[in-house]
Amino acid sequence: MNPDSSAPTHLHADEIRRRGLFHEVACCFWKEEPNMREVYEMVESEVIYIVPNFISEGYFCQQVLPRELRLDGPVTHRDGKTIHYCDPVGIHPNMTRLLLQRADEVAAGVPRGETSLIIVGHGTNLNENSTKAIQDQVRLIREGGYGFAEVVDAYMEEAPFVADWAKMTTAPNVVVVPFFIADGLHSFQDIPVLLDMREETGAALSETGLFHSNPHHLHGRNLYYSGAIGTEPLMAEVILDQVNDFDAKHAVNGGRSAVGCLNQKLSAWLNEGRDVIGEITVKAKPDGGYALRHVLDRESTGLVSHSGAIAAREIARCDEAGKFRPLHSAPTMKRGWELHVTNLDELRLALDFFYPAAVGCAASLEAGTLASTPLRELLGRQTGMYRFTNTINDEQAFAMVQKTCAAKNCQRRILWPLTPGQCFPMDEAKAQAKAIPLLCVEACPHIVSAARKIAKEAFEVKEAQRKAAEAAGAPAAS
């Protein structure tokens, strides 16, 4: 829903990748591509470190991520790989330093003794640890002698509510630091409304190009609002700190090599003339590098030149009109560009930015090792507001999938069944012989959201019928 939610995670990964500390650095997301099941198709290393770029050690880190990433505990051995599950970044001790730094930057020159500091989180009743990281930081700053008049915590969806900030603080200056990973939907759009900084939810940060102007004169006080703590560039250091802390805690000694054949497989496909993937065409250059274009620009001239794999992420981010593309496999890629990469490593990374996990999934399909997730199994894993999605019947499921995929015009070929043995019709038009295929191994969030809508509507109909029946059978009022 918001084009900025994944941006900091990608930027921190770019920085870690630039340092050359690991053979591979990849990202995956809960509601964006690549998802947590696809990401394993993108990496070949024998040893994998998973660092949750999450603020708290709560519901997602303790329940959702281990389930989706198929983890047994801190260390998981599967398919010849060793997977280390680190602590989330938000609970690392260095977060205190980043919070203080962010507070001082946003209210430069404002005396701490005349300032209330509010650290804001999301809040949830799904896990008691969801607020612990923020409460710990509040305690550390409050007891650490850092000089603030007040230090308090506040939340969007549980008490104390951020909307009550004026009641819970007394200092003439109030600094609000969102303890969020990104300046996305919540921290940049929702919380400013709760703070009375604006009357309604505005556009995304990348769409406006401007952060909120400080200070805001509200309720007789000066309110300073900072960017989300997760956008701080030093968060890359915290991610690495969590890896090193894991090694120390579990006595891990090195072992970050990679053995795999994705580059060789990609090279073989190109040599066979399989030089198209989705809307992208790849051409080998005489100097050993590769040039990528939109397929409709194969013979075009005067294209805008880009260099390096990371440029692929920016090209793929928005369509021709500048609108965010949450579904990379929709045929909405903008034209007019040419991307140059120097080697197969860069080429594979660029293709993963264009079409996450596509190369790995195609290679696994050829090897006969690609596993797909039945829709019923996926819907059965949903929780929270999506927990009723699996109540839709089979007829609704088949119609929903056909309608949703057609509406998005998705280029991926569905490999997952409804249940084992109940397969969805395969679109053979998407199986091009001279192309690297785009494969769908698990239903995307668009399918899950559509299932929720159907289940919710069915529930509301039943509730209305129940209430009508109760009303019809109720005794007349005296």
N, C-alpha and C positions, 0 to 999 in steps of 0.2 A: 504493500500500500504506500510505502514511503521510499523514495530512491536513495535516501541517506542512511538507512538503518544498517546496512552492511559495510558502508564506506570505511569506518575506522578499522574494522577487522581486516579488510583487504590491505589497508595502508600499513598496518603493523606487520602483516605477513610479507609485504613487499620489503620492508626494512630488514626483517629477519632473513629473507631470501637473499637480499643484497650482501649480507655479511658472509654468506657461504658456510654457515655453521652446520647446515643439514643438507643432505642430498636433495630433499624435496620439502617444500612448504606448501600446504594446501589449506583452503578454508571450506567449511560446510556450514549449513544453516538449518534452522528449524522451519522457517517459512519461505526461504528462498532457495535458488539453485546454487550449487549442488546440495542435495539433501544428505542426511546422515547415513543413508544406506548406500548412496552412489559414491561417496567420497573414497571408499576403499578401492574402487575401480580406477581411481586417479593416481594412486601411490603404489610403489613397488618395493619399498624398503622392508627389510626383515624386522626392523624395530620401528615402532610408531609411537610418538608421544602425542597424546590428545590433551590440549589445554583449553578448558572451557572459558571463553571470553564472556563470562557472566559475572555479575556483581556479587551474588550471594550463593552460599552453599545450601540452597533450598530445594524446592520442588523440581526444577529442571535439572540441576546438577546431580541430585540424588536419585531421581526417578526417571525422568524423560530421557536424558542423554545416555545413561547406562542401558536403558531398554532399546533405544533407537540405534545405538552404536554397537549393540550386542556385546556388552562388557560383563565379565564375571566378577570384577572387583578392581582393585588398584592395578593388578597385572592380569592380562588375559592372553592365553596362548590359543591361536586359531589359524588354521590354514598355513602353517609354517611361519607365522608371524608372532611377534611379542608386542603387545599393545599396552602402553603405560598410560593410566588415567590420572592426570595431575589435578591438583586443587584449582578452583576457579581463581581468576586474577583478583577479584574483588576482596578476597580475604587475606591477601598478602600484606605483611607489615608496611611495605613501601607505599601503600595506598594513602597512608596518613600524610606523608610528605607531598604527594601529588595533590591531595585535597587542600592543604595549606597553601601550596603554590598557586593553585587555581583561584582560591579565595583572595589572595593578595593581588593577583593579576587583574581580577575583575573590579576590584575596589582599590586601585593603586592610590596610596597616600591617605587613605581613610584609616584613622586610628582603630586598632583592634579593640581597645577598651571601650569604644563607643559603637561597637558593631555586634550584632547578633548573627551567628552563623547557623543556617538551616541546611542540613543535608537531606535531600529528598530522594525517596525510593518509590517503587511501584506499590508494594504491599500485596499480600494475598493470604487467604486463610487455608491454602492447600498444604502449607508446610511451615512449621513454626520457625525454621531456620531462615526463612526468606528475608526476614528483617534483621537477622543477627549481625550481618556484616556492617550494616549502617549503625546499629546500636553500639557495636564495638568501636567504630570510628568516633562516634560522638563521645563515648566514655574516654577514649584515649586523648582526644583533643581537649575535652573538658578538664581532665585530671592532669594533663601534661604541662600546664602552665603556659599555654600559648597566648593568653592575654585577651581572649574574646569575652565580651560582656556576658554572652549566653551562647551555648551550643546545644541545638535541639535537633531531633529527627522528625520528619513528617513524611506522609505517604499519600499516594493518589487514591488507593482503594481500601485503606483501613486507618483507624485513628492512631495517632493524631493526624488529622487531615491537613494537607498542604494549603487548602483553601482557607484554613483558620490561622494562617501565619501571623496576621496582625494581632490576634488575641494571645498567641503563645510567645510573643517577643515584646520587649520594652525599649530596646536601644534605638537611638535615632537613625541608625544605619542598619540595614538588614542585607546580608549576602546569602543568596540561595545557590547552592551547588547541586545540580542533579547527579545523583549517584547512578548514572545510566551509562551504557556502553556507547551510545551514539546520539547525535542530535537528530533524532528521528521523530516518529509520530508522537511519542509521549513527551520527551524532553523539550522539543522545539515547538510542537503544535498544541499539545493538550495542557501541559502545566502552566504555560503563560496565561491561559484562560482562567485556570483555577486561582492564579495569583492576582487576577484582575488587571494584568498587563494589557490584555486585549479582550474584546467582547466575544469574539468567535474564533474558531480554529482557522488559522491562516494557511498559506502555502508552505511547502517544504523549503528547507534552508537552501538547497541547491536551485530551487525554482525562483527564489527571491534574490539570492546572492548576498543578503545582508543579515547579520545577526542582530539581536535586539539591542537597542540603544540604551546605554546606562548613564545615569541612574533613572529610575522611574519614581516619580513623586506620587506616592499612594498612602492614604490613611495618615497623612502628616509625617511620613517617614521617607527616607531614601532607600529604594529597593534596588539592589544590584543582582542581576541574573547572569550566571556564567554558562558556558557550554558544558555539555556532559563530560564527566571525568574521563570516560573511555576514549575521548578524542585527543587526549593529551599524548603527544608523540612518545613520551617516556613509557607509555604502556607497553611498548615492545620489549623494554627492559624487564617489566614485571612478568610478561609471558615467559621470557627466558629464565627469570628467577624461579618461576614455578617448575620449570624443567629441571634446573639444577637442584632445587630443594627436593624434588622427587627422587633424583639420583642419590642424594645424601641420605634421605629417609629410608630408601629401600635398597641401599648398597648396590646401585647399578653402576657399572663401569663401562662407559663408552658403548660401542656397538650401534652406530648409526649408518650402516652401509645399506646399499640397495642392490638387489639382484633382480633383473627383470628384462623384458624384451619388448616393451611398448614402443620404444624408439625404432627398434629393428622391424617391428610389425608395421609401423607407420611408414617407414622407408620402403618396405616391400610393397605396400598398397600403392604408394605413389609411383613406384617403378612399373607396376601393373597397369597404370593409367587410372587408378581410382583416386582422382585428384579433386573430388567434390565432396563436401560435407555440409548438409543443409544448404544455406545460401552462400557458402564460401567455396572458392576455388583456390587451389594451391599449385604454385609453379616453382620448380627447382631453378635456381639461378646458377650461372656458370661459376660464380665465386664460391659455391657451396652452400649459400644461404637459400632462403625461400621468400617468395612474394605471394601475398594473399590479397584477394579482391572479392567483391561481391560478384556472384556468377553472372549477373547481368552487365557487369563492367569488364568482362573478360577481354574484350577487344577495344575498350575505351581508352582515350588519351586525356591528358590534363587532369589526372586524378591527384588528390591531396595525398602527399606522402607522409607515412608515419613509420617510426622505427621502434622495435622492442616489443616483447610480448605483452607488457602491461598496457600498451596502447590499445590492444584488442578489447580489454575490459571497458575502456571508455567508449570505443566505437560501438560495442554491443549494448551499452547501457540505455541508450535512447533511440527512438525511431526518427524518421525524417523530420517530423514536426517537433522534435525535442521532448516527446513524451516518454516517460519511464517504461522500460520493457521488462516486466517482472517474469515473463515467460520467454526464455531465450530461443525456444524452438518454434515460436510463432514467426511466420514469414514477414517480419516487419523491419528487418535489418536495413539501415540507411545505406545509400550508395555514395559513390564519388570519392572513394579512398583506396589507397594501396598500402599494405603493411609489409615491412621488411623485417625478417628475423634472420639471425646468423647461423643457427644450427638446429638440430632435431630437438634438443632440450627446449629451446625457445619456441619452436614450432608447436610442440605438444602443449606447452603452457598456454600459448596463444589460443589454440583450439579449445583448451579447457575453459578459457575465459569466454570464448564465443559459444561453445556448447559443452557445458560442464559434464565431465565423465564420459563423453561420447566415445572417445578413442578407446578408453579402457573397457567400456561395455561392449563395443564391437569386437575387440580382441578376445574378451572372455566368451562371447557368443561363439566365435569361431573355434575356440578351444573347448567348448562344451561345458564351461564352468560357470556360466552366468546364471544367477538365481534371481527369480522374480518373486514379488510378494503378492499373494492373493488379496483382492480388494477387501474381502471380509476380514482377513487378518489385520490389514491396515486400519480399517474402521474400528475394529475391536480394540486397538491400542489407543484410541483417542480418549482424551480426558477433558475435564472442564466443560466449557461450552460446547464441545464437540462430542461429548460422551454418548449422545443418543444417535449418532450418525448410522450405527449398524442396525438400527431398527427399520430401515427401508427394506422393502421386499425385493425379490430378484427382478421382477418386471420393472420396477422403478429404477433399480441399479443399472440395468442394461440401457434403458432409455436415457437416464441421466448421463452416462458415460458418452453415449453417442452424441447427445446434444451439446455437452460441455466441450468435448474435444473439437466438434465441428465449429462451435462458436469461436473458439480460440484459434481455429485453423492450425492446430498443432502439427508439426512435421514428424514428431516421434511416432514410432510404430509400437503399439501396445503389446507387451509380452506377458503381462500379468492376467490371470483369470479372476473371475468372481470368487470362486472356490476351486480347489483342485479338481479339474475335470470340467468345469463350467467356464469355457473360454469365451472371450469377446472376439467378434469377427476381426481378423487381421486385415488391414488395409494394404493390399499388395501393391498399390500405386506408390506407396512410400518405400518399397523395397527395390531401389534402383541398383542394377547390377554393377554399374561403374561408379558407384558412390560409396563412401563410408557411411553406414546407416546411423540414423538417430533412433535410439531405442529407449523405450519407456519401461523400466523394470519395477517401478512402484508409482501408484497414483499420486499426482501432485496435489498441492493445497487447493487448487481450483476444484478438483473433484471432491475433496473432503468438504469444502465449503458448500458445494452444491448438494451433497448428501445431507448436511446439517439443515439446509433450507427446506428440503423435502420432509425430513423427520420432524422439524419444528412445525411445519404447516399441518402435518398429519396429527401431531399432538394437540395443536390448537383446535382442530376440527373435533377430535374426540372429547376435549374438555368442554367445548360448546355444546356437544350432544349430551354429555353427562349433566351439565347444568340445566339444560332444557328438560331432560327427563326428571331431574330432581324437582324442578319448578312445577312440572305437570302433575307430579304425584304428591306434592306438598299439600297438607291440609289447609283449608281456607282460613284466613286470619279472622280472629273473633272480633 
